[in-house]
């Protein structure tokens, strides 16, 4: 168990080093690794050293590879793009923003500045639709102050390198062949629209945030008030929510006479769908993944220590989400 903790801390330190994260965070990770390694060194020197070096070197290589592939295939001189809408377009004042994916598979941030009110209908286009537009590619803005939010780095970590400022009059979209992910994101977008049109103005933003994990529709003054009070996390879907919903559904299925084995199979199908419909935020993905492994182990009658299952999710998440 101690060696597994050393592996996790060593892998985290390797990634923090490659990503040039906060120096204090890197120092704490290295210090914690050294302390646990010192304890393990007394028991078995070889295993303690291996627990440090193997994950550290492995994740140095993995994270370096991920960083080397995090590059744009666009030159920046393109004035026309064919793309697929990747996420729901968001209307804010006279601007529409959203994530799109080019035909080459690269994600780009779409920005359209509207000149008249009739153009607001462009925000109704949904994920999965194939589009074409003319415009200009611009690099995202970097933080002007040292401790300000770095929007460019934020997009870079999502593998987005350009903002495409499209002309609203040139945007043309048609229905395309949608994947399962796109169908679910399109259904999520449609459901958000339904809630937004049905609920009262004062509460619809909070309801959307609590059901679909999207805080963009909450009034900025309300967000600021929640932030000032230190309870902004209440407007997010956390791992606790995932646990409550999934366990409630599981025992409800059993209450309706469904066998435990079939209920587990249903949960294995429902959990990924639930994660996508609620925005696939990191806390939701972590909790859904842990529950997925939990139900899978119960279904296959495999007995392992819970910490090993947690570690499996931890390393898998590090590899996939670098």
Buried (B, 14 or more C-beta within 10 A) or exposed (E): EBBBBBBBBBBBBBBBBBBEBEEEEBEBBBEBBBEBBEEBBEEEEEBBBBBBEEBBEBBBEBBBEBBEEBEBEBEEEBEEBEBBBBBBBBBEEEEBBBBBBBEEEBBBBBBBEBEEEEBBEBBEBBBBBBBBBBBBBEEBEEEEEEEEEBBBEEBBEEEBBBBBBBBBEEBEBEEEEBEEBBBBBBBBBBBBBEBBEEBEEEEBBBBBBBBBBBBBBBEEEBBEEBEEEEEBEEBBBBBEBBBEBBEEBBEEBEEEEBEEEEBBBBBBEBBBEBBBBBBBBEBBBBBBBBBBBBBBBBBEEEEEEEEEBBBBBBBEBBBEEB
